Amino acid sequence: MGSKYPVLTPQEIIKVLEIFGFKKVSQKGSHVKYKGIENPSRVAIIPMHKEIAKGTLKSILEQASIKLEDFLEQL
């Protein structure tokens, strides 16, 4: 049984986060911090690696309070 979470590039994830109202606020090394524009308590840290692993994507979506189904619709 496979995972529901796809392996994506950071750019693909960032594109969808921006649709959900996130903007880049800072970067430290290879990790970029995005915050919700309307709700700044929603924060997502994106590692700028070649690919984002399934478990890492799951953590990013949990941080951002975005459901997987909603995220996949915007891909």
Chimera marker file (.cmm) of the C-alpha trace (Angstrom):
<marker_set name="trace">
<marker id="1" x="0.000" y="0.000" z="0.000" r="1" g="1" b="0" radius="0.5"/>
<marker id="2" x="1.594" y="3.284" z="-1.127" r="1" g="1" b="0" radius="0.5"/>
<marker id="3" x="1.644" y="6.639" z="0.568" r="1" g="1" b="0" radius="0.5"/>
<marker id="4" x="-0.889" y="9.306" z="-0.373" r="1" g="1" b="0" radius="0.5"/>
<marker id="5" x="1.848" y="11.928" z="-0.182" r="1" g="1" b="0" radius="0.5"/>
<marker id="6" x="3.759" y="12.609" z="-3.424" r="1" g="1" b="0" radius="0.5"/>
<marker id="7" x="7.476" y="13.386" z="-3.687" r="1" g="1" b="0" radius="0.5"/>
<marker id="8" x="7.691" y="16.991" z="-4.903" r="1" g="1" b="0" radius="0.5"/>
<marker id="9" x="10.235" y="19.730" z="-5.473" r="1" g="1" b="0" radius="0.5"/>
<marker id="10" x="10.343" y="22.713" z="-3.094" r="1" g="1" b="0" radius="0.5"/>
<marker id="11" x="9.166" y="24.979" z="-5.941" r="1" g="1" b="0" radius="0.5"/>
<marker id="12" x="6.001" y="22.909" z="-6.424" r="1" g="1" b="0" radius="0.5"/>
<marker id="13" x="5.212" y="23.078" z="-2.709" r="1" g="1" b="0" radius="0.5"/>
<marker id="14" x="5.921" y="26.813" z="-2.499" r="1" g="1" b="0" radius="0.5"/>
<marker id="15" x="3.637" y="27.504" z="-5.474" r="1" g="1" b="0" radius="0.5"/>
<marker id="16" x="0.728" y="25.841" z="-3.653" r="1" g="1" b="0" radius="0.5"/>
<marker id="17" x="1.550" y="27.510" z="-0.312" r="1" g="1" b="0" radius="0.5"/>
<marker id="18" x="1.386" y="30.897" z="-2.030" r="1" g="1" b="0" radius="0.5"/>
<marker id="19" x="-2.065" y="29.983" z="-3.391" r="1" g="1" b="0" radius="0.5"/>
<marker id="20" x="-3.091" y="29.330" z="0.233" r="1" g="1" b="0" radius="0.5"/>
<marker id="21" x="-1.891" y="32.809" z="1.250" r="1" g="1" b="0" radius="0.5"/>
<marker id="22" x="1.645" y="32.182" z="2.483" r="1" g="1" b="0" radius="0.5"/>
<marker id="23" x="4.611" y="34.458" z="1.834" r="1" g="1" b="0" radius="0.5"/>
<marker id="24" x="8.339" y="34.093" z="2.369" r="1" g="1" b="0" radius="0.5"/>
<marker id="25" x="9.540" y="35.824" z="5.528" r="1" g="1" b="0" radius="0.5"/>
<marker id="26" x="13.083" y="34.552" z="6.038" r="1" g="1" b="0" radius="0.5"/>
<marker id="27" x="15.726" y="32.015" z="5.100" r="1" g="1" b="0" radius="0.5"/>
<marker id="28" x="18.447" y="30.385" z="7.165" r="1" g="1" b="0" radius="0.5"/>
<marker id="29" x="20.794" y="28.180" z="5.186" r="1" g="1" b="0" radius="0.5"/>
<marker id="30" x="18.793" y="25.835" z="2.979" r="1" g="1" b="0" radius="0.5"/>
<marker id="31" x="15.517" y="26.271" z="4.908" r="1" g="1" b="0" radius="0.5"/>
<marker id="32" x="12.951" y="28.922" z="3.993" r="1" g="1" b="0" radius="0.5"/>
<marker id="33" x="10.221" y="30.132" z="6.379" r="1" g="1" b="0" radius="0.5"/>
<marker id="34" x="6.758" y="30.946" z="5.032" r="1" g="1" b="0" radius="0.5"/>
<marker id="35" x="3.987" y="32.565" z="7.092" r="1" g="1" b="0" radius="0.5"/>
<marker id="36" x="0.294" y="32.952" z="6.418" r="1" g="1" b="0" radius="0.5"/>
<marker id="37" x="-0.594" y="36.491" z="5.343" r="1" g="1" b="0" radius="0.5"/>
<marker id="38" x="-4.037" y="36.477" z="7.002" r="1" g="1" b="0" radius="0.5"/>
<marker id="39" x="-3.013" y="34.250" z="9.905" r="1" g="1" b="0" radius="0.5"/>
<marker id="40" x="0.692" y="34.771" z="10.799" r="1" g="1" b="0" radius="0.5"/>
<marker id="41" x="0.551" y="31.977" z="13.386" r="1" g="1" b="0" radius="0.5"/>
<marker id="42" x="0.531" y="29.519" z="10.445" r="1" g="1" b="0" radius="0.5"/>
<marker id="43" x="4.180" y="28.839" z="9.644" r="1" g="1" b="0" radius="0.5"/>
<marker id="44" x="5.783" y="26.376" z="7.252" r="1" g="1" b="0" radius="0.5"/>
<marker id="45" x="9.510" y="25.622" z="6.974" r="1" g="1" b="0" radius="0.5"/>
<marker id="46" x="10.545" y="24.390" z="3.518" r="1" g="1" b="0" radius="0.5"/>
<marker id="47" x="13.928" y="22.681" z="3.004" r="1" g="1" b="0" radius="0.5"/>
<marker id="48" x="15.328" y="23.770" z="-0.369" r="1" g="1" b="0" radius="0.5"/>
<marker id="49" x="16.611" y="20.338" z="-1.354" r="1" g="1" b="0" radius="0.5"/>
<marker id="50" x="16.287" y="18.595" z="-4.728" r="1" g="1" b="0" radius="0.5"/>
<marker id="51" x="13.170" y="16.688" z="-3.607" r="1" g="1" b="0" radius="0.5"/>
<marker id="52" x="10.969" y="16.835" z="-0.533" r="1" g="1" b="0" radius="0.5"/>
<marker id="53" x="10.346" y="13.413" z="0.999" r="1" g="1" b="0" radius="0.5"/>
<marker id="54" x="6.797" y="12.215" z="1.688" r="1" g="1" b="0" radius="0.5"/>
<marker id="55" x="7.173" y="12.444" z="5.460" r="1" g="1" b="0" radius="0.5"/>
<marker id="56" x="8.600" y="15.951" z="5.190" r="1" g="1" b="0" radius="0.5"/>
<marker id="57" x="5.665" y="17.046" z="3.026" r="1" g="1" b="0" radius="0.5"/>
<marker id="58" x="3.306" y="15.628" z="5.648" r="1" g="1" b="0" radius="0.5"/>
<marker id="59" x="5.049" y="17.708" z="8.330" r="1" g="1" b="0" radius="0.5"/>
<marker id="60" x="4.938" y="20.859" z="6.170" r="1" g="1" b="0" radius="0.5"/>
<marker id="61" x="1.189" y="20.465" z="5.619" r="1" g="1" b="0" radius="0.5"/>
<marker id="62" x="0.623" y="19.876" z="9.344" r="1" g="1" b="0" radius="0.5"/>
<marker id="63" x="2.618" y="23.039" z="10.174" r="1" g="1" b="0" radius="0.5"/>
<marker id="64" x="0.594" y="25.031" z="7.635" r="1" g="1" b="0" radius="0.5"/>
<marker id="65" x="-2.758" y="23.517" z="8.725" r="1" g="1" b="0" radius="0.5"/>
<marker id="66" x="-3.538" y="22.418" z="5.157" r="1" g="1" b="0" radius="0.5"/>
<marker id="67" x="-5.354" y="19.173" z="4.415" r="1" g="1" b="0" radius="0.5"/>
<marker id="68" x="-3.672" y="16.848" z="1.920" r="1" g="1" b="0" radius="0.5"/>
<marker id="69" x="-6.776" y="16.752" z="-0.288" r="1" g="1" b="0" radius="0.5"/>
<marker id="70" x="-6.898" y="20.577" z="-0.490" r="1" g="1" b="0" radius="0.5"/>
<marker id="71" x="-3.173" y="20.705" z="-1.256" r="1" g="1" b="0" radius="0.5"/>
<marker id="72" x="-3.411" y="18.096" z="-4.042" r="1" g="1" b="0" radius="0.5"/>
<marker id="73" x="-6.327" y="19.953" z="-5.668" r="1" g="1" b="0" radius="0.5"/>
<marker id="74" x="-4.086" y="23.004" z="-6.133" r="1" g="1" b="0" radius="0.5"/>
<marker id="75" x="-1.113" y="21.120" z="-7.633" r="1" g="1" b="0" radius="0.5"/>
<link id1="1" id2="2" r="1" g="1" b="0" radius="0.2"/>
<link id1="2" id2="3" r="1" g="1" b="0" radius="0.2"/>
<link id1="3" id2="4" r="1" g="1" b="0" radius="0.2"/>
<link id1="4" id2="5" r="1" g="1" b="0" radius="0.2"/>
<link id1="5" id2="6" r="1" g="1" b="0" radius="0.2"/>
<link id1="6" id2="7" r="1" g="1" b="0" radius="0.2"/>
<link id1="7" id2="8" r="1" g="1" b="0" radius="0.2"/>
<link id1="8" id2="9" r="1" g="1" b="0" radius="0.2"/>
<link id1="9" id2="10" r="1" g="1" b="0" radius="0.2"/>
<link id1="10" id2="11" r="1" g="1" b="0" radius="0.2"/>
<link id1="11" id2="12" r="1" g="1" b="0" radius="0.2"/>
<link id1="12" id2="13" r="1" g="1" b="0" radius="0.2"/>
<link id1="13" id2="14" r="1" g="1" b="0" radius="0.2"/>
<link id1="14" id2="15" r="1" g="1" b="0" radius="0.2"/>
<link id1="15" id2="16" r="1" g="1" b="0" radius="0.2"/>
<link id1="16" id2="17" r="1" g="1" b="0" radius="0.2"/>
<link id1="17" id2="18" r="1" g="1" b="0" radius="0.2"/>
<link id1="18" id2="19" r="1" g="1" b="0" radius="0.2"/>
<link id1="19" id2="20" r="1" g="1" b="0" radius="0.2"/>
<link id1="20" id2="21" r="1" g="1" b="0" radius="0.2"/>
<link id1="21" id2="22" r="1" g="1" b="0" radius="0.2"/>
<link id1="22" id2="23" r="1" g="1" b="0" radius="0.2"/>
<link id1="23" id2="24" r="1" g="1" b="0" radius="0.2"/>
<link id1="24" id2="25" r="1" g="1" b="0" radius="0.2"/>
<link id1="25" id2="26" r="1" g="1" b="0" radius="0.2"/>
<link id1="26" id2="27" r="1" g="1" b="0" radius="0.2"/>
<link id1="27" id2="28" r="1" g="1" b="0" radius="0.2"/>
<link id1="28" id2="29" r="1" g="1" b="0" radius="0.2"/>
<link id1="29" id2="30" r="1" g="1" b="0" radius="0.2"/>
<link id1="30" id2="31" r="1" g="1" b="0" radius="0.2"/>
<link id1="31" id2="32" r="1" g="1" b="0" radius="0.2"/>
<link id1="32" id2="33" r="1" g="1" b="0" radius="0.2"/>
<link id1="33" id2="34" r="1" g="1" b="0" radius="0.2"/>
<link id1="34" id2="35" r="1" g="1" b="0" radius="0.2"/>
<link id1="35" id2="36" r="1" g="1" b="0" radius="0.2"/>
<link id1="36" id2="37" r="1" g="1" b="0" radius="0.2"/>
<link id1="37" id2="38" r="1" g="1" b="0" radius="0.2"/>
<link id1="38" id2="39" r="1" g="1" b="0" radius="0.2"/>
<link id1="39" id2="40" r="1" g="1" b="0" radius="0.2"/>
<link id1="40" id2="41" r="1" g="1" b="0" radius="0.2"/>
<link id1="41" id2="42" r="1" g="1" b="0" radius="0.2"/>
<link id1="42" id2="43" r="1" g="1" b="0" radius="0.2"/>
<link id1="43" id2="44" r="1" g="1" b="0" radius="0.2"/>
<link id1="44" id2="45" r="1" g="1" b="0" radius="0.2"/>
<link id1="45" id2="46" r="1" g="1" b="0" radius="0.2"/>
<link id1="46" id2="47" r="1" g="1" b="0" radius="0.2"/>
<link id1="47" id2="48" r="1" g="1" b="0" radius="0.2"/>
<link id1="48" id2="49" r="1" g="1" b="0" radius="0.2"/>
<link id1="49" id2="50" r="1" g="1" b="0" radius="0.2"/>
<link id1="50" id2="51" r="1" g="1" b="0" radius="0.2"/>
<link id1="51" id2="52" r="1" g="1" b="0" radius="0.2"/>
<link id1="52" id2="53" r="1" g="1" b="0" radius="0.2"/>
<link id1="53" id2="54" r="1" g="1" b="0" radius="0.2"/>
<link id1="54" id2="55" r="1" g="1" b="0" radius="0.2"/>
<link id1="55" id2="56" r="1" g="1" b="0" radius="0.2"/>
<link id1="56" id2="57" r="1" g="1" b="0" radius="0.2"/>
<link id1="57" id2="58" r="1" g="1" b="0" radius="0.2"/>
<link id1="58" id2="59" r="1" g="1" b="0" radius="0.2"/>
<link id1="59" id2="60" r="1" g="1" b="0" radius="0.2"/>
<link id1="60" id2="61" r="1" g="1" b="0" radius="0.2"/>
<link id1="61" id2="62" r="1" g="1" b="0" radius="0.2"/>
<link id1="62" id2="63" r="1" g="1" b="0" radius="0.2"/>
<link id1="63" id2="64" r="1" g="1" b="0" radius="0.2"/>
<link id1="64" id2="65" r="1" g="1" b="0" radius="0.2"/>
<link id1="65" id2="66" r="1" g="1" b="0" radius="0.2"/>
<link id1="66" id2="67" r="1" g="1" b="0" radius="0.2"/>
<link id1="67" id2="68" r="1" g="1" b="0" radius="0.2"/>
<link id1="68" id2="69" r="1" g="1" b="0" radius="0.2"/>
<link id1="69" id2="70" r="1" g="1" b="0" radius="0.2"/>
<link id1="70" id2="71" r="1" g="1" b="0" radius="0.2"/>
<link id1="71" id2="72" r="1" g="1" b="0" radius="0.2"/>
<link id1="72" id2="73" r="1" g="1" b="0" radius="0.2"/>
<link id1="73" id2="74" r="1" g="1" b="0" radius="0.2"/>
<link id1="74" id2="75" r="1" g="1" b="0" radius="0.2"/>
</marker_set>
